[in-house]
Amino acid sequence: MGRSSSTQQISSRLLPIGLFRIEEENYDTVKQVIPDELINGIQQNRRLYINGEEFSIKFKLACDYKMLLILFGLNAVSGKYFCPWCKVSKSTIKQLGTFSGYDITRGARSMEGDNEMKKPETKRQYGYKRYPIFGNRFSFQDARPDLFHFEHRIHDILTKHILGLLNETYDMDNIKETEELLYELHSISKDQKAGIKFEIKNGNLELKGRCTNGIQRKFFKDIPLGRVLYNNPQQTLDIMQLLQNFYQLLSLYSERQSSQHYFTHLKQTSVMWVKQFASIFGDSYVTPYMHVLCDHMSEFQEKDEDDELSCFNLQGAEKYNDLSTTDYFRSTNKHHNSLEQMIKKRFQQYYVLLDTNETQALFTDINSTFSNNLFNDTTSIYINLHYQRT
């Protein structure tokens, strides 16, 4: 969890308020490592005074799809009811653009209105399984989809389908044919400055090694797909157009406008892109991520009057997690308080961005928190920033 400027969601600008080591990402583990003190510190519409000016704090929840479902106590994305914002099901996912995350007449979830947790576990509907980890501090409407993870997952889906077409087109048992294919794919990857590697494994063309979202973006944007998929020119052109439209859609989300025309266009474009995908690869391959893209993304873009969805992009947080993991395993501390070292280091780095009064308040809070820290078991450590100035 972290805080950052609304315009700077990059790793170097994130100020963590907690570090948690999670061995297995599930409800019980997450509930165990997040301390009650941190949960209780989340108070919606809390008042903060800075230099005599009053601010009302509104907390929102941004994390990847799996973690959202865990935090709200819902079933997994593979379940019948897979959406954190509405009651769409596997049987109704093809009704593109008809569900809402706000309008209960169009299937929106409501923590108060649904009352599923008051029923016996065997009687609960719509994927409700456990009590939300944060209680009622966040409504479903306070949660935000992370465009970074959604782009990554959709890239994964497109990669899977394109590799499938290549496996159908080429004879993977023909050494000469596969060598020519690999050469051409690696040539395209080099031209795109992506660095993606491919290999033939167990008779199938596969990606070799880890492939990040940024690498996928470089590879697919303006990709000359016809160099390897030329047996069905119309299908190849359709896929290339689908990719181009996808990046144009992402650009629309990154440049929020306040006009109703923009929101209507955004909704229509989102729905049309998913319909275009379904027309190429089939309705059965429309995924939960695509449902959220066409039914909910534009809603959040419209409801957040001050911030576009790109403010909830977690690319910076993902980068910070990678850096934290590296720091953790490089730690040489003999007292096994690596997490304490890491969070102190982060606050010391952030020190240069604060004025004198903020710095004093910050380090007073750090010192008082760490001296009474109850979470020195190397599983979790946190800091509460609770000072007020008038």
Secondary structure as a PSIPRED ss2 file (coil, helix, strand):
# PSIPRED VFORMAT (PSIPRED V4.0)

   1 M C   1.000  0.000  0.000
   2 G E   0.000  0.000  1.000
   3 R E   0.000  0.000  1.000
   4 S C   1.000  0.000  0.000
   5 S C   1.000  0.000  0.000
   6 S C   1.000  0.000  0.000
   7 T C   1.000  0.000  0.000
   8 Q C   1.000  0.000  0.000
   9 Q C   1.000  0.000  0.000
  10 I C   1.000  0.000  0.000
  11 S H   0.000  1.000  0.000
  12 S H   0.000  1.000  0.000
  13 R H   0.000  1.000  0.000
  14 L C   1.000  0.000  0.000
  15 L E   0.000  0.000  1.000
  16 P E   0.000  0.000  1.000
  17 I C   1.000  0.000  0.000
  18 G E   0.000  0.000  1.000
  19 L E   0.000  0.000  1.000
  20 F E   0.000  0.000  1.000
  21 R C   1.000  0.000  0.000
  22 I C   1.000  0.000  0.000
  23 E C   1.000  0.000  0.000
  24 E C   1.000  0.000  0.000
  25 E C   1.000  0.000  0.000
  26 N C   1.000  0.000  0.000
  27 Y H   0.000  1.000  0.000
  28 D H   0.000  1.000  0.000
  29 T H   0.000  1.000  0.000
  30 V H   0.000  1.000  0.000
  31 K H   0.000  1.000  0.000
  32 Q H   0.000  1.000  0.000
  33 V H   0.000  1.000  0.000
  34 I C   1.000  0.000  0.000
  35 P C   1.000  0.000  0.000
  36 D H   0.000  1.000  0.000
  37 E H   0.000  1.000  0.000
  38 L H   0.000  1.000  0.000
  39 I H   0.000  1.000  0.000
  40 N H   0.000  1.000  0.000
  41 G C   1.000  0.000  0.000
  42 I C   1.000  0.000  0.000
  43 Q C   1.000  0.000  0.000
  44 Q C   1.000  0.000  0.000
  45 N C   1.000  0.000  0.000
  46 R E   0.000  0.000  1.000
  47 R E   0.000  0.000  1.000
  48 L E   0.000  0.000  1.000
  49 Y E   0.000  0.000  1.000
  50 I E   0.000  0.000  1.000
  51 N C   1.000  0.000  0.000
  52 G C   1.000  0.000  0.000
  53 E E   0.000  0.000  1.000
  54 E E   0.000  0.000  1.000
  55 F E   0.000  0.000  1.000
  56 S E   0.000  0.000  1.000
  57 I E   0.000  0.000  1.000
  58 K C   1.000  0.000  0.000
  59 F C   1.000  0.000  0.000
  60 K C   1.000  0.000  0.000
  61 L E   0.000  0.000  1.000
  62 A E   0.000  0.000  1.000
  63 C C   1.000  0.000  0.000
  64 D C   1.000  0.000  0.000
  65 Y H   0.000  1.000  0.000
  66 K H   0.000  1.000  0.000
  67 M H   0.000  1.000  0.000
  68 L H   0.000  1.000  0.000
  69 L H   0.000  1.000  0.000
  70 I H   0.000  1.000  0.000
  71 L H   0.000  1.000  0.000
  72 F C   1.000  0.000  0.000
  73 G C   1.000  0.000  0.000
  74 L E   0.000  0.000  1.000
  75 N C   1.000  0.000  0.000
  76 A C   1.000  0.000  0.000
  77 V C   1.000  0.000  0.000
  78 S C   1.000  0.000  0.000
  79 G C   1.000  0.000  0.000
  80 K C   1.000  0.000  0.000
  81 Y C   1.000  0.000  0.000
  82 F C   1.000  0.000  0.000
  83 C C   1.000  0.000  0.000
  84 P C   1.000  0.000  0.000
  85 W C   1.000  0.000  0.000
  86 C E   0.000  0.000  1.000
  87 K C   1.000  0.000  0.000
  88 V C   1.000  0.000  0.000
  89 S C   1.000  0.000  0.000
  90 K C   1.000  0.000  0.000
  91 S C   1.000  0.000  0.000
  92 T C   1.000  0.000  0.000
  93 I C   1.000  0.000  0.000
  94 K C   1.000  0.000  0.000
  95 Q C   1.000  0.000  0.000
  96 L C   1.000  0.000  0.000
  97 G C   1.000  0.000  0.000
  98 T C   1.000  0.000  0.000
  99 F C   1.000  0.000  0.000
 100 S C   1.000  0.000  0.000
 101 G C   1.000  0.000  0.000
 102 Y C   1.000  0.000  0.000
 103 D C   1.000  0.000  0.000
 104 I H   0.000  1.000  0.000
 105 T H   0.000  1.000  0.000
 106 R H   0.000  1.000  0.000
 107 G C   1.000  0.000  0.000
 108 A E   0.000  0.000  1.000
 109 R C   1.000  0.000  0.000
 110 S C   1.000  0.000  0.000
 111 M H   0.000  1.000  0.000
 112 E H   0.000  1.000  0.000
 113 G H   0.000  1.000  0.000
 114 D H   0.000  1.000  0.000
 115 N C   1.000  0.000  0.000
 116 E H   0.000  1.000  0.000
 117 M H   0.000  1.000  0.000
 118 K H   0.000  1.000  0.000
 119 K C   1.000  0.000  0.000
 120 P C   1.000  0.000  0.000
 121 E H   0.000  1.000  0.000
 122 T H   0.000  1.000  0.000
 123 K H   0.000  1.000  0.000
 124 R C   1.000  0.000  0.000
 125 Q C   1.000  0.000  0.000
 126 Y C   1.000  0.000  0.000
 127 G C   1.000  0.000  0.000
 128 Y E   0.000  0.000  1.000
 129 K C   1.000  0.000  0.000
 130 R C   1.000  0.000  0.000
 131 Y C   1.000  0.000  0.000
 132 P C   1.000  0.000  0.000
 133 I C   1.000  0.000  0.000
 134 F C   1.000  0.000  0.000
 135 G C   1.000  0.000  0.000
 136 N C   1.000  0.000  0.000
 137 R C   1.000  0.000  0.000
 138 F C   1.000  0.000  0.000
 139 S C   1.000  0.000  0.000
 140 F H   0.000  1.000  0.000
 141 Q H   0.000  1.000  0.000
 142 D H   0.000  1.000  0.000
 143 A E   0.000  0.000  1.000
 144 R E   0.000  0.000  1.000
 145 P C   1.000  0.000  0.000
 146 D C   1.000  0.000  0.000
 147 L H   0.000  1.000  0.000
 148 F H   0.000  1.000  0.000
 149 H H   0.000  1.000  0.000
 150 F H   0.000  1.000  0.000
 151 E H   0.000  1.000  0.000
 152 H H   0.000  1.000  0.000
 153 R H   0.000  1.000  0.000
 154 I H   0.000  1.000  0.000
 155 H H   0.000  1.000  0.000
 156 D H   0.000  1.000  0.000
 157 I H   0.000  1.000  0.000
 158 L H   0.000  1.000  0.000
 159 T H   0.000  1.000  0.000
 160 K H   0.000  1.000  0.000
 161 H H   0.000  1.000  0.000
 162 I H   0.000  1.000  0.000
 163 L H   0.000  1.000  0.000
 164 G H   0.000  1.000  0.000
 165 L H   0.000  1.000  0.000
 166 L H   0.000  1.000  0.000
 167 N H   0.000  1.000  0.000
 168 E H   0.000  1.000  0.000
 169 T H   0.000  1.000  0.000
 170 Y C   1.000  0.000  0.000
 171 D C   1.000  0.000  0.000
 172 M C   1.000  0.000  0.000
 173 D C   1.000  0.000  0.000
 174 N C   1.000  0.000  0.000
 175 I H   0.000  1.000  0.000
 176 K H   0.000  1.000  0.000
 177 E H   0.000  1.000  0.000
 178 T H   0.000  1.000  0.000
 179 E H   0.000  1.000  0.000
 180 E H   0.000  1.000  0.000
 181 L H   0.000  1.000  0.000
 182 L H   0.000  1.000  0.000
 183 Y H   0.000  1.000  0.000
 184 E H   0.000  1.000  0.000
 185 L H   0.000  1.000  0.000
 186 H H   0.000  1.000  0.000
 187 S H   0.000  1.000  0.000
 188 I H   0.000  1.000  0.000
 189 S H   0.000  1.000  0.000
 190 K H   0.000  1.000  0.000
 191 D H   0.000  1.000  0.000
 192 Q C   1.000  0.000  0.000
 193 K C   1.000  0.000  0.000
 194 A C   1.000  0.000  0.000
 195 G C   1.000  0.000  0.000
 196 I C   1.000  0.000  0.000
 197 K E   0.000  0.000  1.000
 198 F E   0.000  0.000  1.000
 199 E E   0.000  0.000  1.000
 200 I E   0.000  0.000  1.000
 201 K E   0.000  0.000  1.000
 202 N C   1.000  0.000  0.000
 203 G C   1.000  0.000  0.000
 204 N E   0.000  0.000  1.000
 205 L E   0.000  0.000  1.000
 206 E E   0.000  0.000  1.000
 207 L E   0.000  0.000  1.000
 208 K E   0.000  0.000  1.000
 209 G C   1.000  0.000  0.000
 210 R C   1.000  0.000  0.000
 211 C C   1.000  0.000  0.000
 212 T C   1.000  0.000  0.000
 213 N H   0.000  1.000  0.000
 214 G H   0.000  1.000  0.000
 215 I H   0.000  1.000  0.000
 216 Q H   0.000  1.000  0.000
 217 R H   0.000  1.000  0.000
 218 K H   0.000  1.000  0.000
 219 F H   0.000  1.000  0.000
 220 F H   0.000  1.000  0.000
 221 K C   1.000  0.000  0.000
 222 D C   1.000  0.000  0.000
 223 I C   1.000  0.000  0.000
 224 P C   1.000  0.000  0.000
 225 L H   0.000  1.000  0.000
 226 G H   0.000  1.000  0.000
 227 R H   0.000  1.000  0.000
 228 V C   1.000  0.000  0.000
 229 L C   1.000  0.000  0.000
 230 Y C   1.000  0.000  0.000
 231 N C   1.000  0.000  0.000
 232 N C   1.000  0.000  0.000
 233 P H   0.000  1.000  0.000
 234 Q H   0.000  1.000  0.000
 235 Q H   0.000  1.000  0.000
 236 T H   0.000  1.000  0.000
 237 L H   0.000  1.000  0.000
 238 D H   0.000  1.000  0.000
 239 I H   0.000  1.000  0.000
 240 M H   0.000  1.000  0.000
 241 Q H   0.000  1.000  0.000
 242 L H   0.000  1.000  0.000
 243 L H   0.000  1.000  0.000
 244 Q H   0.000  1.000  0.000
 245 N H   0.000  1.000  0.000
 246 F H   0.000  1.000  0.000
 247 Y H   0.000  1.000  0.000
 248 Q H   0.000  1.000  0.000
 249 L H   0.000  1.000  0.000
 250 L H   0.000  1.000  0.000
 251 S H   0.000  1.000  0.000
 252 L H   0.000  1.000  0.000
 253 Y H   0.000  1.000  0.000
 254 S H   0.000  1.000  0.000
 255 E C   1.000  0.000  0.000
 256 R C   1.000  0.000  0.000
 257 Q C   1.000  0.000  0.000
 258 S C   1.000  0.000  0.000
 259 S C   1.000  0.000  0.000
 260 Q H   0.000  1.000  0.000
 261 H H   0.000  1.000  0.000
 262 Y H   0.000  1.000  0.000
 263 F H   0.000  1.000  0.000
 264 T H   0.000  1.000  0.000
 265 H H   0.000  1.000  0.000
 266 L H   0.000  1.000  0.000
 267 K H   0.000  1.000  0.000
 268 Q H   0.000  1.000  0.000
 269 T H   0.000  1.000  0.000
 270 S H   0.000  1.000  0.000
 271 V H   0.000  1.000  0.000
 272 M H   0.000  1.000  0.000
 273 W H   0.000  1.000  0.000
 274 V H   0.000  1.000  0.000
 275 K H   0.000  1.000  0.000
 276 Q H   0.000  1.000  0.000
 277 F H   0.000  1.000  0.000
 278 A H   0.000  1.000  0.000
 279 S H   0.000  1.000  0.000
 280 I H   0.000  1.000  0.000
 281 F H   0.000  1.000  0.000
 282 G C   1.000  0.000  0.000
 283 D H   0.000  1.000  0.000
 284 S H   0.000  1.000  0.000
 285 Y H   0.000  1.000  0.000
 286 V C   1.000  0.000  0.000
 287 T C   1.000  0.000  0.000
 288 P H   0.000  1.000  0.000
 289 Y H   0.000  1.000  0.000
 290 M H   0.000  1.000  0.000
 291 H H   0.000  1.000  0.000
 292 V H   0.000  1.000  0.000
 293 L H   0.000  1.000  0.000
 294 C H   0.000  1.000  0.000
 295 D H   0.000  1.000  0.000
 296 H C   1.000  0.000  0.000
 297 M H   0.000  1.000  0.000
 298 S H   0.000  1.000  0.000
 299 E H   0.000  1.000  0.000
 300 F H   0.000  1.000  0.000
 301 Q H   0.000  1.000  0.000
 302 E H   0.000  1.000  0.000
 303 K H   0.000  1.000  0.000
 304 D C   1.000  0.000  0.000
 305 E C   1.000  0.000  0.000
 306 D C   1.000  0.000  0.000
 307 D C   1.000  0.000  0.000
 308 E C   1.000  0.000  0.000
 309 L H   0.000  1.000  0.000
 310 S H   0.000  1.000  0.000
 311 C H   0.000  1.000  0.000
 312 F H   0.000  1.000  0.000
 313 N C   1.000  0.000  0.000
 314 L C   1.000  0.000  0.000
 315 Q H   0.000  1.000  0.000
 316 G H   0.000  1.000  0.000
 317 A H   0.000  1.000  0.000
 318 E H   0.000  1.000  0.000
 319 K H   0.000  1.000  0.000
 320 Y H   0.000  1.000  0.000
 321 N H   0.000  1.000  0.000
 322 D H   0.000  1.000  0.000
 323 L H   0.000  1.000  0.000
 324 S H   0.000  1.000  0.000
 325 T H   0.000  1.000  0.000
 326 T H   0.000  1.000  0.000
 327 D H   0.000  1.000  0.000
 328 Y H   0.000  1.000  0.000
 329 F H   0.000  1.000  0.000
 330 R H   0.000  1.000  0.000
 331 S C   1.000  0.000  0.000
 332 T C   1.000  0.000  0.000
 333 N C   1.000  0.000  0.000
 334 K C   1.000  0.000  0.000
 335 H C   1.000  0.000  0.000
 336 H C   1.000  0.000  0.000
 337 N C   1.000  0.000  0.000
 338 S H   0.000  1.000  0.000
 339 L H   0.000  1.000  0.000
 340 E H   0.000  1.000  0.000
 341 Q H   0.000  1.000  0.000
 342 M H   0.000  1.000  0.000
 343 I H   0.000  1.000  0.000
 344 K H   0.000  1.000  0.000
 345 K H   0.000  1.000  0.000
 346 R H   0.000  1.000  0.000
 347 F H   0.000  1.000  0.000
 348 Q H   0.000  1.000  0.000
 349 Q H   0.000  1.000  0.000
 350 Y H   0.000  1.000  0.000
 351 Y H   0.000  1.000  0.000
 352 V H   0.000  1.000  0.000
 353 L H   0.000  1.000  0.000
 354 L C   1.000  0.000  0.000
 355 D C   1.000  0.000  0.000
 356 T H   0.000  1.000  0.000
 357 N H   0.000  1.000  0.000
 358 E H   0.000  1.000  0.000
 359 T H   0.000  1.000  0.000
 360 Q H   0.000  1.000  0.000
 361 A H   0.000  1.000  0.000
 362 L H   0.000  1.000  0.000
 363 F H   0.000  1.000  0.000
 364 T H   0.000  1.000  0.000
 365 D H   0.000  1.000  0.000
 366 I H   0.000  1.000  0.000
 367 N H   0.000  1.000  0.000
 368 S H   0.000  1.000  0.000
 369 T H   0.000  1.000  0.000
 370 F H   0.000  1.000  0.000
 371 S H   0.000  1.000  0.000
 372 N C   1.000  0.000  0.000
 373 N C   1.000  0.000  0.000
 374 L C   1.000  0.000  0.000
 375 F C   1.000  0.000  0.000
 376 N C   1.000  0.000  0.000
 377 D C   1.000  0.000  0.000
 378 T C   1.000  0.000  0.000
 379 T C   1.000  0.000  0.000
 380 S E   0.000  0.000  1.000
 381 I E   0.000  0.000  1.000
 382 Y E   0.000  0.000  1.000
 383 I C   1.000  0.000  0.000
 384 N C   1.000  0.000  0.000
 385 L C   1.000  0.000  0.000
 386 H C   1.000  0.000  0.000
 387 Y C   1.000  0.000  0.000
 388 Q C   1.000  0.000  0.000
 389 R C   1.000  0.000  0.000
 390 T C   1.000  0.000  0.000
